[in-house]
Amino acid sequence: MKNMNELTRGQSLQKKIILNITKKRNFYLLLLILLLSVSLRIYHLGKNSFWYDEAISLAEQERYSFIKAIQYGQYNTDPPLFTFILYLCPFLKQSEFTLRLLPLFFSVLGVLLIYAVGKTLFNKNTGLVGAFILAICPFHIYYAQELRQYSLFTFLALASIYYYVKANNENNRASWINFTLWTSILLYSHNYALFLLIAENIHFFIFQRREIIKKWLTSQVCITLLYLPWLVNIIWQLLRMNKSDILFWVAKFNLCTFLHTLNIFNLGYNANRLLYLSAAIIFFPLFINGIFAAFKDNRKAASLLLLTIATPFLLIGAASIFFTKISTFLYRAIIYVSPAYYILVSHGILNAKKYIYLFVLGCYALLSFFSLQNYYQDKFPLPVYPYRPGIFEKKDTRSAAQYVFSNFQDRDLIAHTSRATLAPFLYYHNEQLDEKWVGIFQLNTDSLHWRNFIGESNSQTLAQTYIKYFFTVDIRQVTKNYARIWLVLSGWELDVVEEPQVKEWLDNNANLISTREFKGIKVYLYKTGG
């Protein structure tokens, strides 16, 4: 009997030792993954100039109060959370590097949270593999280095899912309060956060438990009341957008865009066709395998992940039927879906043949390396459509703006043919040349999409208060008032049609003094008769 007790105690001690070793192993692996994610995200963090989407937020913050920036947000379609966080971090407003530490921070937190979600839904290994995929994924590294809300959006979506699962499993007050608060905050990070809330509601009613219905309804009422002010604004935006073509450049949703979305989740925007194909061959079968394995291991968890993935695609497809002028399918807008995809892929890897996960993760690391190499060098092997609508090569607006500023004289005018250069110039000049320029110059001022969106009645008021430099002006009307004109010639692939017309008119009606080229930008200096 004594020998049996000693044997039992020995077995218990052995189990404790193994458990401690496993815990330490998982801790160090997660720590290494986090360090890897920081390293990949901090590399070249401040290399590129701010582009339009980054600079417009910063320019508006420098010029206006937070309340006015929120009013401008009504027209910019973005909820105000990220803007609010920027206002709370004035110490970051030093350089591209320091400002972009903010999205980097949220992206690394996302790596930590995907581990927690994967561990809670399945096991620690699933969480670790999911964290590794997210850590080296070029798609997420891209947005960890952009001063926009997408890494924040992903982090908050993971927080909402995590506390949703905890609230359902533990049914305690703390979990329900956390779920309510994090989900409410999430809804102010991006309009597409509504899709996750809808997915969670569908999941709850499929697997509802009577004892928690009251707490669930209480949480939904609180979330709705907290979100109601911005929900009214979304309805206003939808009605306006359906009457205009402000999002004419956004892709239409179809089966091809769905499949390419998964490719974007795998390797981001900078891969070539061979890399995309290789990643699809590796990941798509594992994704399917992960779905089957997940339903076998935990049907509720599998359903939650699939609903998270499917809901935005189904609702965007349905919305395009009723709102015929609205194209709202952007890969970056559904970035919050990607962690659910990574978790299912991770579960599929771990449920494949023994040790295949080492081979698969090695192959993925290699493919990511090639895609990241292109990203760091700002190379895009494939065209804008359909592979990366709204994503363009970086332009050296910082150097161009500094060059113009250092050579600027009284009675000079800076003429832009695109908002792509105007917004960064506003930021880099920090209002020092504010009174000297008029805005965007074109020969056909009727083509401005903003005016179609906000309506003629709001045009003059908005122009005088928030974005007065963002309305087109006919260059023929103002040239005589200035001695010299700086023509900043660059734009997106979307609006380059106006550029040759403006330059041709200046070539015929003014004298070209100098030309200077920067990456993606040409700066011409003309002398006029004014």
Backbone hydrogen bonds, N-H to C=O, Kabsch-Sander energy under -0.5 kcal/mol:
donor,donor_aa,acceptor,acceptor_aa,energy
5,N,1,M,-2.2
6,E,2,K,-2.3
7,L,3,N,-2.3
8,T,4,M,-2.4
9,R,5,N,-2.8
10,G,6,E,-2.3
11,Q,7,L,-2.3
12,S,8,T,-2.4
13,L,9,R,-2.5
14,Q,10,G,-2.2
15,K,11,Q,-2.3
16,K,12,S,-2.3
17,I,13,L,-2.3
18,I,14,Q,-2.4
19,L,15,K,-2.6
20,N,16,K,-2.6
21,I,17,I,-2.4
22,T,18,I,-2.5
23,K,19,L,-2.5
24,K,20,N,-2.6
25,R,21,I,-2.6
26,N,22,T,-2.7
27,F,23,K,-2.4
28,Y,24,K,-2.6
29,L,25,R,-2.5
30,L,26,N,-2.5
31,L,27,F,-2.3
32,L,28,Y,-2.4
33,I,29,L,-2.3
34,L,30,L,-2.5
35,L,31,L,-2.4
36,L,32,L,-2.4
37,S,33,I,-2.4
38,V,34,L,-2.3
39,S,35,L,-2.4
40,L,36,L,-2.4
41,R,37,S,-1.5
42,I,38,V,-2.2
43,Y,39,S,-1.2
45,L,42,I,-1.7
47,K,44,H,-1.1
48,N,44,H,-0.5
54,E,51,W,-0.5
55,A,51,W,-3.0
56,I,52,Y,-2.7
57,S,53,D,-0.8
58,L,54,E,-1.5
59,A,55,A,-3.1
60,E,56,I,-2.2
61,Q,57,S,-1.9
62,E,58,L,-2.1
63,R,59,A,-1.5
64,Y,60,E,-2.8
69,A,65,S,-2.1
70,I,66,F,-2.1
71,Q,67,I,-2.0
72,Y,68,K,-2.4
73,G,69,A,-1.8
74,Q,70,I,-0.7
74,Q,71,Q,-1.0
75,Y,72,Y,-1.7
76,N,72,Y,-1.3
77,T,73,G,-1.1
81,L,188,Y,-1.9
84,F,80,P,-2.6
85,I,81,L,-2.4
86,L,82,F,-2.2
87,Y,83,T,-1.9
88,L,84,F,-1.4
89,C,85,I,-0.5
89,C,86,L,-1.0
92,L,89,C,-1.7
93,K,90,P,-1.4
94,Q,92,L,-2.8
95,S,92,L,-0.8
99,L,95,S,-2.2
100,R,96,E,-2.0
101,L,97,F,-0.5
101,L,98,T,-0.8
102,L,99,L,-1.4
104,L,100,R,-1.7
105,F,101,L,-2.4
106,F,102,L,-1.7
107,S,103,P,-2.2
108,V,104,L,-2.2
109,L,105,F,-2.0
110,G,106,F,-1.8
111,V,107,S,-1.4
112,L,108,V,-1.8
113,L,109,L,-2.4
114,I,110,G,-2.4
115,Y,111,V,-1.2
116,A,112,L,-1.5
117,V,113,L,-2.7
118,G,114,I,-2.7
119,K,115,Y,-2.4
120,T,116,A,-2.2
121,L,117,V,-2.7
122,F,118,G,-2.5
123,N,118,G,-0.9
127,G,123,N,-1.8
128,L,124,K,-2.5
129,V,125,N,-2.6
130,G,126,T,-2.3
131,A,127,G,-2.2
132,F,128,L,-2.2
133,I,129,V,-2.4
134,L,130,G,-2.3
135,A,131,A,-2.3
136,I,132,F,-1.7
137,C,133,I,-0.8
141,I,137,C,-1.9
142,Y,138,P,-2.3
143,Y,139,F,-1.2
144,A,140,H,-1.3
145,Q,141,I,-0.8
145,Q,142,Y,-0.7
146,E,143,Y,-0.7
148,R,146,E,-2.8
153,F,149,Q,-2.8
154,T,150,Y,-2.0
155,F,151,S,-2.3
156,L,152,L,-2.6
157,A,153,F,-2.1
158,L,154,T,-2.2
159,A,155,F,-2.0
160,S,156,L,-2.4
161,I,157,A,-2.3
162,Y,158,L,-2.6
163,Y,159,A,-2.4
164,Y,160,S,-2.0
165,V,161,I,-2.3
166,K,162,Y,-2.2
167,A,163,Y,-2.5
168,N,164,Y,-2.0
169,N,165,V,-2.3
170,E,166,K,-3.3
171,N,166,K,-0.7
171,N,167,A,-1.3
176,W,172,N,-1.9
177,I,173,R,-2.7
178,N,174,A,-2.5
179,F,175,S,-2.6
180,T,176,W,-2.4
181,L,177,I,-2.6
182,W,178,N,-2.7
183,T,179,F,-2.1
184,S,180,T,-2.0
185,I,181,L,-2.3
186,L,182,W,-2.4
187,L,183,T,-1.9
188,Y,184,S,-0.6
188,Y,185,I,-1.3
189,S,186,L,-2.3
190,H,186,L,-0.9
193,A,190,H,-1.8
194,L,191,N,-1.5
195,F,192,Y,-1.4
196,L,192,Y,-0.6
197,L,193,A,-1.7
198,I,194,L,-2.3
199,A,195,F,-2.3
200,E,196,L,-2.5
201,N,197,L,-2.1
202,I,198,I,-2.5
203,H,199,A,-2.4
204,F,200,E,-2.3
205,F,201,N,-2.1
206,I,202,I,-1.5
207,F,203,H,-2.0
212,I,209,R,-1.7
213,I,209,R,-0.6
213,I,210,R,-0.9
216,W,212,I,-2.4
217,L,213,I,-2.8
218,T,214,K,-2.2
219,S,215,K,-2.3
220,Q,216,W,-2.3
221,V,217,L,-2.3
222,C,218,T,-2.2
223,I,219,S,-2.5
224,T,220,Q,-2.4
225,L,221,V,-2.4
226,L,222,C,-2.2
227,Y,223,I,-1.7
228,L,224,T,-1.4
230,W,227,Y,-0.8
231,L,227,Y,-2.0
232,V,228,L,-1.9
233,N,229,P,-0.8
234,I,230,W,-2.0
235,I,231,L,-1.8
236,W,232,V,-1.8
237,Q,233,N,-2.4
238,L,234,I,-2.5
239,L,235,I,-2.0
240,R,236,W,-2.0
241,M,237,Q,-3.2
242,N,238,L,-1.8
243,K,240,R,-1.6
244,S,241,M,-1.2
248,F,245,D,-1.6
250,V,247,L,-1.4
251,A,329,F,-0.7
258,F,254,N,-1.8
259,L,255,L,-2.3
260,H,256,C,-2.6
261,T,257,T,-1.8
262,L,258,F,-1.4
263,N,259,L,-1.3
264,I,260,H,-2.6
265,F,261,T,-2.6
266,N,262,L,-1.7
267,L,263,N,-2.7
268,G,264,I,-2.6
270,N,267,L,-0.5
276,Y,272,N,-2.5
277,L,273,R,-2.6
278,S,274,L,-2.4
279,A,275,L,-2.5
280,A,276,Y,-2.3
281,I,277,L,-2.4
282,I,278,S,-1.7
283,F,279,A,-3.3
284,F,280,A,-2.0
286,L,282,I,-0.8
287,F,283,F,-2.5
288,I,284,F,-2.1
289,N,285,P,-2.6
290,G,286,L,-2.5
291,I,287,F,-1.8
292,F,288,I,-2.0
293,A,289,N,-2.6
294,A,290,G,-2.5
295,F,291,I,-2.2
296,K,292,F,-1.7
297,D,293,A,-2.2
298,N,294,A,-3.5
302,A,298,N,-2.5
303,S,299,R,-2.3
304,L,300,K,-2.1
305,L,301,A,-2.2
306,L,302,A,-2.4
307,L,303,S,-2.5
308,T,304,L,-2.1
309,I,305,L,-1.8
310,A,306,L,-3.0
311,T,307,L,-2.3
313,F,309,I,-0.7
314,L,310,A,-2.4
315,L,311,T,-2.6
316,I,312,P,-2.5
317,G,313,F,-2.0
318,A,314,L,-2.1
319,A,315,L,-2.7
320,S,316,I,-1.8
321,I,317,G,-0.5
321,I,318,A,-1.0
322,F,318,A,-1.0
323,F,319,A,-3.3
324,T,322,F,-0.8
326,I,323,F,-1.4
327,S,325,K,-0.7
328,T,326,I,-0.6
329,F,251,A,-1.1
330,L,328,T,-1.0
334,I,330,L,-0.8
334,I,331,Y,-0.8
335,I,332,R,-1.3
337,V,334,I,-1.6
338,S,334,I,-0.5
338,S,335,I,-1.0
340,A,337,V,-0.9
341,Y,337,V,-1.4
342,Y,338,S,-2.7
343,I,339,P,-2.3
344,L,340,A,-1.9
345,V,341,Y,-2.4
346,S,342,Y,-2.7
347,H,343,I,-2.4
348,G,344,L,-2.1
349,I,345,V,-2.3
350,L,346,S,-2.3
351,N,347,H,-1.1
352,A,349,I,-1.3
356,I,353,K,-2.0
358,L,355,Y,-0.8
359,F,355,Y,-0.8
360,V,356,I,-2.8
361,L,357,Y,-2.7
362,G,358,L,-1.7
363,C,359,F,-2.4
364,Y,360,V,-2.7
365,A,361,L,-2.4
366,L,362,G,-1.8
367,L,363,C,-2.5
368,S,364,Y,-2.8
369,F,365,A,-1.9
370,F,366,L,-1.8
371,S,367,L,-2.0
372,L,368,S,-3.2
373,Q,369,F,-2.3
374,N,370,F,-1.6
375,Y,371,S,-2.1
376,Y,372,L,-3.1
377,Q,373,Q,-1.3
378,D,375,Y,-1.7
379,K,374,N,-3.1
387,Y,383,P,-0.5
388,R,384,V,-3.7
391,I,388,R,-2.3
392,F,390,G,-0.5
396,D,519,K,-2.6
397,T,395,K,-1.9
400,A,396,D,-1.8
401,A,397,T,-2.8
402,Q,398,R,-2.1
403,Y,399,S,-2.2
404,V,400,A,-2.2
405,F,401,A,-2.4
406,S,402,Q,-2.2
407,N,403,Y,-0.9
407,N,404,V,-0.6
408,F,405,F,-1.0
412,D,409,Q,-1.1
413,L,484,R,-1.7
415,A,413,L,-0.6
415,A,486,W,-3.9
416,H,414,I,-0.5
416,H,439,G,-1.4
417,T,488,V,-1.1
421,T,418,S,-1.0
422,L,418,S,-1.5
423,A,419,R,-1.8
425,F,421,T,-2.0
426,L,422,L,-2.3
427,Y,423,A,-1.7
428,Y,424,P,-3.0
429,H,425,F,-2.5
430,N,426,L,-0.6
430,N,427,Y,-0.7
431,E,426,L,-0.8
432,Q,429,H,-2.5
434,D,431,E,-1.4
436,K,433,L,-1.7
437,W,433,L,-0.5
437,W,434,D,-1.0
439,G,414,I,-0.5
440,I,471,F,-0.7
441,F,416,H,-4.0
442,Q,440,I,-0.5
442,Q,473,V,-1.8
445,T,443,L,-0.6
447,S,444,N,-1.0
448,L,445,T,-0.7
452,N,448,L,-1.0
453,F,449,H,-1.6
454,I,450,W,-2.6
455,G,451,R,-1.8
458,N,455,G,-0.8
459,S,455,G,-0.9
460,Q,456,E,-0.7
462,L,458,N,-2.4
463,A,459,S,-2.3
464,Q,460,Q,-1.7
465,T,461,T,-0.9
465,T,462,L,-0.6
466,Y,462,L,-1.5
467,I,462,L,-1.5
470,F,467,I,-2.1
473,V,440,I,-2.7
475,I,442,Q,-1.0
475,I,473,V,-0.7
477,Q,474,D,-1.9
478,V,475,I,-0.9
479,T,475,I,-1.3
481,N,478,V,-1.7
482,Y,479,T,-1.8
483,A,411,R,-2.3
484,R,411,R,-1.4
485,I,526,Y,-2.4
486,W,413,L,-3.7
487,L,485,I,-0.7
487,L,524,Y,-3.3
488,V,415,A,-3.1
488,V,486,W,-0.7
489,L,487,L,-0.9
489,L,522,K,-3.3
490,S,488,V,-0.9
495,D,492,W,-0.9
498,E,495,D,-1.3
499,E,496,V,-0.7
502,V,498,E,-1.9
503,K,499,E,-2.3
504,E,500,P,-2.4
505,W,501,Q,-1.9
506,L,502,V,-2.2
507,D,503,K,-2.8
508,N,504,E,-1.5
509,N,505,W,-1.2
510,A,506,L,-1.7
511,N,527,K,-2.6
512,L,510,A,-0.5
513,I,525,L,-3.5
514,S,525,L,-1.2
516,R,523,V,-2.3
518,F,521,I,-3.1
520,G,518,F,-0.5
521,I,518,F,-1.7
522,K,489,L,-1.6
523,V,516,R,-3.2
524,Y,487,L,-2.5
524,Y,522,K,-0.5
525,L,514,S,-2.4
526,Y,485,I,-2.9
526,Y,524,Y,-0.5
527,K,511,N,-3.0
528,T,483,A,-2.7
528,T,526,Y,-0.5
530,G,482,Y,-0.7
